[in-house]
Amino acid sequence: MKTPRPSTRYRWVIVAAGGLIGCVAVGCMFSLPVLLLPIARSTAWSVTGVSMAMTIGFLAMALASMAWGALSDRFGPRAVVLAGSLALAASLAAASRATTLLQFQLIFGVGVGGATAAIFAPMMACVTGWFETHRSLAVSLVSAGMGMAPMTMSPLAAWLVAHHDWRTVLLVLAGVAATVMIPATFLIRRAPAAPPHSSAVAWGEQSPTLSVAQVLRSPPFVILFLTNFFCCATHSGPIFHTVSYAVACGIPLTAAVTIYSVEGLAGMGGRVAFGLLGDRFGAKRTLVSGLLLQAMGASMYFFVRELSGFYSAATLFGFVYAGVMPLYSVLARENFPLRMMGTVIGGTAMAGSLGMASGPVVGGLIFDHFGSYGWLYLGSGALGLGAFLIALTFQPLPQPNFGLASASEPTR
């Protein structure tokens, strides 16, 4: 009896580990919105000041993503994810002891945000390397695990803060991160090399002299970078400001908060559905279609005023924006060498984090200037349309070379 390749027997363990680790990491970072008012009330720090820690966190994620990805290419995903898990637990514990607002902003923002970046790119790069078939579904399932954070870690933080002070909550979350994430990292293994002539081998793999700098300057990478930036800038503002927008429309806060729940549940379905569609119709075609729907979903919020309308918009918007995100990693794996996959996915993650950092600030400026959020949603729709148009131009790296390599390099 023929022994199955390790990738067919162990690859789903990698998916499960990635989903679990990502869920805890993202959940710990996004505990801040739950703790926002308790921290402000306990310390007399301003809500704006405490919120700034989240913006710093997104910027730290952006700056650290490519570095962590490059380290995973060199040392393997297990070492990097383990280092990120240790740093996350330590940063949460240190943030619980902060005595000034600046200390809290730097420790939580730089520490927690930078540590969370150590999870996404290395895990996505690892998972894409393990799969020759069902790649889109596998990456989407890891993303779905991360998407479970609002339904698991956020309620845990809310329950804890109802019984304990915020400092104790952060210490408990640090303990959860350490006890769950650190053991799970030992399930992570480097992807086995794909067989020669396998369809899983990107043609660039056959050009060993191709450098990281050449790939990062190539048109396909630049297009992926810009598409991810505009994509995340599209949904960042609506994600952050929709509850406030609903309250401004006269919907009670307790009801407005449920819009996020609808969006999150729709997103779970979207991740799986887009993964299946990506495997069937191709990652690029599915991504481009999803980006157009995302633009429509963001604009849809402009026209709603009742809770039922918000639910409809949240269902479409959450389903689409959550579904398209894993496809960037799939496109990266299909078009760039596995040996630098952490760096490439880290670069696209950097673009996404920068896009996410823009939404809260821009949305606040729009509301302060116009007294309403209308232009935020119209602007988000325009950004989404831009992401769609940029993605349409994506083409694989040309053969026999990228226009960057020497003529002596082998052709496919």
C-alpha positions as CSV (number, residue, x, y, z in Angstrom):
1,M,0.0,0.0,0.0
2,K,1.4,3.4,-1.0
3,T,2.2,5.7,1.9
4,P,0.5,9.1,1.5
5,R,2.6,12.1,1.2
6,P,2.9,14.0,4.6
7,S,1.1,16.9,3.1
8,T,-2.1,14.9,2.6
9,R,-2.0,13.5,6.1
10,Y,-0.9,16.4,8.3
11,R,-1.8,19.5,6.4
12,W,-5.2,19.9,8.1
13,V,-3.5,19.8,11.5
14,I,-1.6,22.9,10.3
15,V,-4.9,24.6,9.3
16,A,-6.5,23.8,12.7
17,A,-3.4,25.1,14.6
18,G,-3.3,28.3,12.5
19,G,-7.0,29.0,13.1
20,L,-6.7,28.5,16.8
21,I,-3.5,30.6,17.2
22,G,-4.9,33.3,15.0
23,C,-8.2,33.4,16.9
24,V,-6.5,34.0,20.3
25,A,-4.0,36.5,18.9
26,V,-6.6,38.6,17.1
27,G,-9.0,38.3,20.0
28,C,-6.4,39.6,22.4
29,M,-5.7,42.6,20.3
30,F,-9.3,43.3,19.7
31,S,-10.1,43.1,23.4
32,L,-9.3,46.8,23.5
33,P,-12.7,48.0,22.2
34,V,-14.3,46.0,24.9
35,L,-12.0,47.4,27.6
36,L,-12.1,51.0,26.2
37,L,-14.6,52.6,28.5
38,P,-13.5,50.6,31.7
39,I,-9.9,51.7,31.1
40,A,-10.9,55.4,30.5
41,R,-13.1,55.5,33.6
42,S,-10.6,53.8,35.8
43,T,-7.6,55.9,34.8
44,A,-9.2,59.2,33.7
45,W,-7.4,58.8,30.4
46,S,-9.4,60.1,27.5
47,V,-11.3,57.7,25.3
48,T,-9.5,59.2,22.3
49,G,-6.1,58.6,24.0
50,V,-6.9,55.0,24.8
51,S,-8.3,54.4,21.3
52,M,-5.0,55.7,19.9
53,A,-3.4,52.5,21.1
54,M,-5.4,50.6,18.5
55,T,-4.3,52.9,15.7
56,I,-0.7,52.5,16.9
57,G,-1.3,48.7,16.9
58,F,-2.4,48.7,13.3
59,L,0.7,50.7,12.3
60,A,2.9,48.4,14.3
61,M,1.3,45.4,12.5
62,A,2.0,47.1,9.2
63,L,5.7,47.8,10.0
64,A,6.3,44.4,11.5
65,S,4.5,42.2,9.0
66,M,7.1,42.0,6.3
67,A,9.9,41.6,8.9
68,W,8.2,38.7,10.6
69,G,7.4,37.2,7.2
70,A,11.1,37.4,6.1
71,L,12.2,35.8,9.4
72,S,9.8,32.9,8.8
73,D,11.3,32.4,5.4
74,R,14.7,32.1,7.0
75,F,14.0,30.3,10.3
76,G,10.7,28.6,9.6
77,P,7.2,29.5,10.7
78,R,7.3,27.7,14.0
79,A,10.1,29.8,15.5
80,V,8.5,33.0,14.4
81,V,5.0,32.2,15.6
82,L,6.5,31.0,18.9
83,A,8.3,34.2,19.3
84,G,5.2,36.2,18.5
85,S,3.1,34.2,21.0
86,L,5.7,34.8,23.8
87,A,5.8,38.5,22.8
88,L,2.0,38.8,22.8
89,A,1.6,37.3,26.3
90,A,4.4,39.5,27.7
91,S,3.0,42.6,26.1
92,L,-0.5,42.1,27.5
93,A,1.0,41.5,30.9
94,A,3.1,44.6,30.6
95,A,0.2,46.7,29.4
96,S,-1.8,45.7,32.5
97,R,0.9,47.5,34.6
98,A,1.0,50.7,32.6
99,T,0.8,53.8,34.8
100,T,0.6,56.5,32.2
101,L,-1.4,56.8,28.9
102,L,1.8,57.0,26.9
103,Q,3.1,53.8,28.5
104,F,-0.2,52.1,27.7
105,Q,-0.2,53.3,24.1
106,L,3.3,52.2,23.4
107,I,3.1,48.8,25.2
108,F,-0.2,47.8,23.9
109,G,0.1,49.4,20.5
110,V,3.7,48.5,19.6
111,G,3.9,45.3,21.7
112,V,0.5,43.7,21.1
113,G,0.2,45.0,17.5
114,G,3.7,43.9,16.5
115,A,3.4,40.5,18.1
116,T,0.0,39.9,16.4
117,A,1.8,40.5,13.1
118,A,4.0,37.5,13.8
119,I,1.0,35.2,13.4
120,F,-0.7,36.2,10.1
121,A,2.0,36.2,7.4
122,P,4.0,33.2,8.7
123,M,0.9,31.0,9.2
124,M,-0.6,31.9,5.8
125,A,2.7,31.3,4.1
126,C,3.0,28.0,5.8
127,V,-0.5,26.8,5.0
128,T,-0.3,27.8,1.3
129,G,2.9,25.7,1.0
130,W,1.2,22.6,2.4
131,F,-1.7,22.6,-0.1
132,E,-1.6,21.7,-3.8
133,T,-5.3,21.2,-3.9
134,H,-8.1,22.9,-1.9
135,R,-5.6,25.8,-1.2
136,S,-8.2,28.5,-1.2
137,L,-10.4,26.6,1.2
138,A,-7.5,25.8,3.6
139,V,-6.4,29.5,3.8
140,S,-10.0,30.6,4.2
141,L,-10.5,28.1,7.1
142,V,-7.4,29.6,8.9
143,S,-8.9,33.0,8.3
144,A,-12.3,31.7,9.6
145,G,-10.5,30.7,12.8
146,M,-9.2,34.3,13.2
147,G,-12.7,35.5,12.5
148,M,-14.0,33.5,15.5
149,A,-12.3,36.0,17.8
150,P,-15.3,38.4,18.0
151,M,-17.5,35.4,19.0
152,T,-15.1,33.9,21.5
153,M,-12.4,36.1,22.9
154,S,-14.5,39.3,22.9
155,P,-17.3,37.8,24.9
156,L,-14.6,36.4,27.3
157,A,-13.1,39.8,27.7
158,A,-16.6,41.3,28.3
159,W,-17.4,38.7,30.9
160,L,-14.1,39.2,32.7
161,V,-14.4,43.0,32.8
162,A,-17.9,42.7,34.3
163,H,-16.3,40.9,37.3
164,H,-12.7,42.2,37.5
165,D,-10.8,45.4,36.7
166,W,-9.2,45.9,33.3
167,R,-5.7,45.2,34.6
168,T,-6.8,41.8,35.8
169,V,-8.5,41.1,32.5
170,L,-5.3,41.8,30.5
171,L,-3.4,39.5,32.8
172,V,-5.9,36.8,32.3
173,L,-5.7,37.3,28.5
174,A,-2.0,37.1,28.7
175,G,-2.4,33.7,30.5
176,V,-4.8,32.5,27.8
177,A,-2.4,33.5,25.1
178,A,0.5,31.7,26.7
179,T,-1.4,28.5,27.6
180,V,-3.2,28.1,24.2
181,M,-0.8,29.6,21.6
182,I,2.6,28.4,22.8
183,P,1.7,24.7,22.9
184,A,-0.2,25.0,19.5
185,T,3.0,26.4,17.8
186,F,4.7,23.0,18.2
187,L,2.1,21.6,15.8
188,I,3.5,23.9,13.1
189,R,5.9,22.4,10.5
190,R,7.5,23.7,7.4
191,A,5.7,22.7,4.2
192,P,7.3,19.8,2.4
193,A,8.8,20.6,-1.0
194,A,6.4,20.2,-3.9
195,P,7.4,17.5,-6.4
196,P,9.3,18.7,-9.5
197,H,7.0,19.8,-12.3
198,S,4.0,20.0,-9.8
199,S,1.4,22.6,-10.6
200,A,2.0,23.8,-7.1
201,V,5.5,25.1,-8.0
202,A,5.3,28.7,-9.1
203,W,7.4,29.3,-12.1
204,G,9.6,31.7,-10.2
205,E,10.6,28.7,-8.0
206,Q,12.6,27.5,-11.0
207,S,14.7,30.7,-11.0
208,P,16.8,30.4,-7.9
209,T,18.7,33.6,-8.6
210,L,15.6,35.7,-8.4
211,S,16.0,38.0,-5.4
212,V,13.5,39.2,-2.9
213,A,14.2,42.8,-4.0
214,Q,13.3,41.9,-7.6
215,V,10.0,40.3,-6.5
216,L,9.0,43.3,-4.4
217,R,9.6,45.6,-7.4
218,S,7.7,43.4,-9.8
219,P,4.3,44.7,-11.1
220,P,2.3,41.7,-9.7
221,F,3.5,42.4,-6.2
222,V,2.9,46.1,-6.5
223,I,-0.7,45.4,-7.8
224,L,-1.4,43.0,-4.9
225,F,0.0,45.6,-2.4
226,L,-2.2,48.4,-3.8
227,T,-5.3,46.2,-4.1
228,N,-5.0,45.1,-0.5
229,F,-4.5,48.6,0.7
230,F,-7.6,50.0,-1.0
231,C,-9.6,46.9,-0.1
232,C,-8.8,47.3,3.6
233,A,-9.3,51.0,3.5
234,T,-12.7,50.3,2.0
235,H,-14.0,48.2,4.9
236,S,-12.0,49.8,7.8
237,G,-14.2,52.9,8.2
238,P,-17.5,51.0,8.0
239,I,-16.3,48.4,10.4
240,F,-15.2,51.0,13.0
241,H,-18.0,53.6,12.6
242,T,-21.1,51.7,11.7
243,V,-22.4,51.3,15.3
244,S,-22.0,55.1,15.8
245,Y,-23.7,55.7,12.5
246,A,-26.6,53.5,13.5
247,V,-26.9,55.4,16.8
248,A,-26.9,58.7,14.9
249,C,-29.8,57.3,12.9
250,G,-31.8,56.9,16.1
251,I,-31.2,53.2,16.7
252,P,-30.6,52.3,20.4
253,L,-27.0,51.3,21.2
254,T,-27.9,47.8,22.4
255,A,-29.6,47.1,19.1
256,A,-26.9,48.9,17.1
257,V,-24.2,46.6,18.5
258,T,-26.0,43.6,17.1
259,I,-25.1,44.8,13.6
260,Y,-21.5,43.7,14.3
261,S,-22.8,40.2,15.3
262,V,-24.7,40.0,12.0
263,E,-21.6,41.2,10.1
264,G,-19.4,38.7,11.9
265,L,-21.7,35.7,11.3
266,A,-22.0,36.6,7.6
267,G,-18.2,36.9,7.5
268,M,-17.8,33.3,8.7
269,G,-19.9,32.1,5.9
270,G,-18.1,34.3,3.4
271,R,-14.7,32.9,4.3
272,V,-15.8,29.4,3.6
273,A,-17.8,30.3,0.5
274,F,-15.1,32.3,-1.1
275,G,-12.6,29.6,-0.3
276,L,-14.7,27.1,-2.2
277,L,-15.3,29.5,-5.1
278,G,-11.6,30.3,-5.3
279,D,-10.8,26.6,-5.7
280,R,-13.5,26.2,-8.3
281,F,-13.2,29.4,-10.4
282,G,-9.7,30.7,-9.5
283,A,-8.4,33.1,-6.9
284,K,-8.1,36.1,-9.2
285,R,-11.6,35.8,-10.7
286,T,-13.2,35.3,-7.3
287,L,-11.2,38.2,-5.7
288,V,-12.1,40.6,-8.5
289,S,-15.8,39.8,-8.2
290,G,-15.7,40.0,-4.5
291,L,-14.1,43.5,-4.6
292,L,-16.9,44.8,-6.8
293,L,-19.5,43.4,-4.4
294,Q,-17.6,44.9,-1.4
295,A,-17.8,48.4,-3.0
296,M,-21.5,47.9,-3.5
297,G,-21.9,46.7,0.1
298,A,-20.0,49.7,1.6
299,S,-22.1,52.2,-0.5
300,M,-25.3,50.4,0.6
301,Y,-24.9,51.7,4.2
302,F,-25.4,55.3,2.9
303,F,-29.0,54.4,2.0
304,V,-30.2,52.7,5.2
305,R,-31.7,54.2,8.3
306,E,-33.7,51.4,9.9
307,L,-32.2,48.4,11.8
308,S,-33.5,46.0,9.2
309,G,-31.7,47.9,6.5
310,F,-28.5,47.8,8.6
311,Y,-28.8,44.1,8.9
312,S,-29.2,43.6,5.2
313,A,-26.1,45.8,4.5
314,A,-24.1,44.1,7.2
315,T,-25.0,40.6,5.8
316,L,-23.7,41.5,2.3
317,F,-20.8,43.6,3.5
318,G,-19.6,41.1,6.1
319,F,-19.9,38.1,3.8
320,V,-17.8,39.8,1.1
321,Y,-15.1,41.6,2.9
322,A,-14.3,38.7,5.1
323,G,-14.4,36.3,2.1
324,V,-12.0,38.1,-0.1
325,M,-9.2,38.6,2.4
326,P,-7.7,35.1,2.3
327,L,-7.5,35.1,-1.5
328,Y,-4.5,37.5,-1.4
329,S,-2.4,34.7,0.1
330,V,-3.6,32.3,-2.5
331,L,-2.7,34.6,-5.3
332,A,0.7,35.2,-3.7
333,R,1.4,31.4,-3.5
334,E,0.4,30.9,-7.1
335,N,2.7,33.6,-8.5
336,F,5.8,33.9,-6.3
337,P,8.4,31.4,-5.0
338,L,7.7,29.5,-1.8
339,R,11.1,30.3,-0.4
340,M,10.1,34.0,0.0
341,M,6.4,33.5,0.7
342,G,6.5,34.9,4.2
343,T,8.0,38.1,2.9
344,V,5.5,38.4,0.0
345,I,2.5,37.7,2.2
346,G,4.0,40.0,4.9
347,G,4.2,42.8,2.4
348,T,0.6,42.4,1.4
349,A,-0.4,42.3,5.1
350,M,1.5,45.5,5.6
351,A,-0.6,47.1,2.9
352,G,-3.8,45.8,4.6
353,S,-2.8,47.1,8.0
354,L,-2.1,50.5,6.6
355,G,-5.5,50.5,5.0
356,M,-7.1,49.4,8.3
357,A,-5.4,52.2,10.2
358,S,-6.9,54.8,7.9
359,G,-10.6,54.1,8.5
360,P,-11.0,55.2,12.1
361,V,-9.2,58.5,11.6
362,V,-10.8,59.4,8.3
363,G,-14.2,58.5,9.5
364,G,-13.8,60.7,12.5
365,L,-12.6,63.6,10.4
366,I,-15.6,63.2,8.1
367,F,-18.1,63.2,11.0
368,D,-16.5,66.2,12.7
369,H,-16.5,68.2,9.5
370,F,-19.9,67.2,8.0
371,G,-21.8,66.2,11.2
372,S,-22.7,62.9,9.6
373,Y,-21.2,59.7,8.3
374,G,-22.7,59.8,4.8
375,W,-19.5,60.7,2.9
376,L,-17.6,58.0,4.7
377,Y,-19.7,55.3,3.1
378,L,-19.7,56.9,-0.3
379,G,-16.0,57.4,-0.1
380,S,-15.6,53.7,1.0
381,G,-17.5,52.6,-2.0
382,A,-15.2,54.7,-4.2
383,L,-12.2,53.1,-2.6
384,G,-13.7,49.7,-3.1
385,L,-14.2,50.5,-6.8
386,G,-10.6,51.5,-7.0
387,A,-9.5,48.2,-5.5
388,F,-11.7,46.4,-8.1
389,L,-10.1,48.3,-11.0
390,I,-6.6,47.7,-9.7
391,A,-7.2,44.0,-9.3
392,L,-8.4,43.7,-12.8
393,T,-4.8,44.6,-14.0
394,F,-3.2,41.7,-12.1
395,Q,-1.2,39.4,-14.4
396,P,1.2,36.6,-13.5
397,L,4.9,37.2,-13.6
398,P,5.8,37.0,-17.3
399,Q,7.8,34.1,-18.7
400,P,10.6,33.3,-19.3
401,N,11.8,36.1,-16.9
402,F,10.3,39.0,-15.1
403,G,12.1,41.5,-17.2
404,L,14.3,41.7,-14.1
405,A,16.3,38.5,-14.4
406,S,19.1,37.8,-16.9
407,A,18.4,36.2,-20.2
408,S,20.5,33.2,-19.1
409,E,17.9,32.1,-16.6
410,P,15.9,29.0,-17.4
411,T,12.5,29.2,-19.0
412,R,9.5,27.3,-18.0
